[in-house]
Amino acid sequence: MRIFSVYLVIVLAFISCTEVKKENTAKEPETIKQEVAAVYKNVEVEIEGMTCEIGCARLIESKLSKVEGISYSNVDFASKTGQFTYDTNKISKEDVSEKINAIAGGDLYKVVKSTEIEKITEKSE
């Protein structure tokens, strides 16, 4: 009888400790991403610190062309200016200046003036 009592206690303890977990059938609400139509603006910046066309102007142009939100990048060494087209939903005019200022650790180039322009003009050499 004593063995039966111990066996019964163990079985009851085992049964009472095992819970059947209910699966969470409620789905989390899906997040819907909506693509916002791109709103492009043009900006012209005056850049200080460029000492050569290939190493400086092309470096700035190359770095900014890889930034998400910038669709056009042109830097003219002779006039010390850069023209950029950017998507206002992804990046701001101030962000463009900050990206230029941050190139090479922020020690070489500095945007001294940033102006919105109607359209990009190709500079003749």
N, C-alpha and C positions, 0 to 999 in steps of 0.2 A: 504494500500500500504506500509505503514511503517513497519508493522508486516511482510509482505512478504519480504521486503528488509532485515530485520534483520534475518529472517529465511534463506534466500538465502546466506547471509554472513556466518552464522554459518555452513550451509551445505558445502559451498565451503571451509571454513577453516578446517572442519573435513576431507573432502576428500583430501585436499592438504597435510595435516599433516600425514596422514596414508600412509606409504610406504609399498609396498609388498617386503619383504626381499627375495632375491633369495637364495635358498639353495646352499651351496658350494658343487657342485657335483664333484669337482676335489679332488681326494683322495691324501692324503699325501703319498709320497713314503715309502714303507715298508722297514724297516731296516732288513737286512738279517744277522743273526748271524751265523757265520761259526765256527764250532768246530775245533780247531787246535789240531792236534795229540799231545798227551802228550809226553814231552821229560823229562825223569826222570834222575836225577843225585843223587849221594850219597855224603854226607858230614859227616865228623867226627869232633866233637868239644870237646875241653877241657874245663871243667866247674869248676870254683872255687866257693866255698861257700856251697857245699853240706856237711851236717853233719850226715845224716843218710840215709839208703837205702829206707825205706818205705816213710818217710815224704818228702824227697827231691828228690831222683832219680825217684821214681814213680810219684811224682807230676809233675816234668818236662816232663816225658814221657807221662803222661796223658794229660797235657795241649797242648803239641805239636801234639799229635795224633788227636786232634780236630781242628787243623788249616787247613783251606782249602789249598790244594796244597801239603800237607805232607801226604804221603801214608804209611810210615813206621817210627816207632819211637822206639829206644831202648837206655836206659841210664844205664850205668854200674857204680855203686857207687864205687867199689873197684879201678877202674882205673881212675875215675873222668872224664869219656868220655861219649859222646852220639853219636849215629849214626842215621842218618835220611835220608830218601829217599824223594825227593821233585820234583814237576813238575815245570820246569823252566818257563813255560808259566804263572804260577800263583804266584810263590814266588821265591825269590832269596836266595842264600847262606847267604847274609847279613841279609835278613829278618828273616831267621831261628835264627841267633845269636841275633837279636833284640828281637825276641819273647821270647827267654830264658832269656835275660837280663831284660825284662819287667815283668817277673813272680813275684808275691808278691810285686808289686809296684816298682820293680827295685832295691830293697835294698839287696836282698839275694844272687843272683847268677850272675856270670859274665863269659862270654865266653872269654877265654884268647887266644885261637888258633882255627882256623877253616880251615880244609883241605879237599879238594875234594878227594874222594877215588873211586877206580874202582868198588868194590863190598863190600857189607856188610859182616862182619865176626862176627859170633856168638862167644861171649866170654864165656869160660867155667869157672865155679865158683869153 
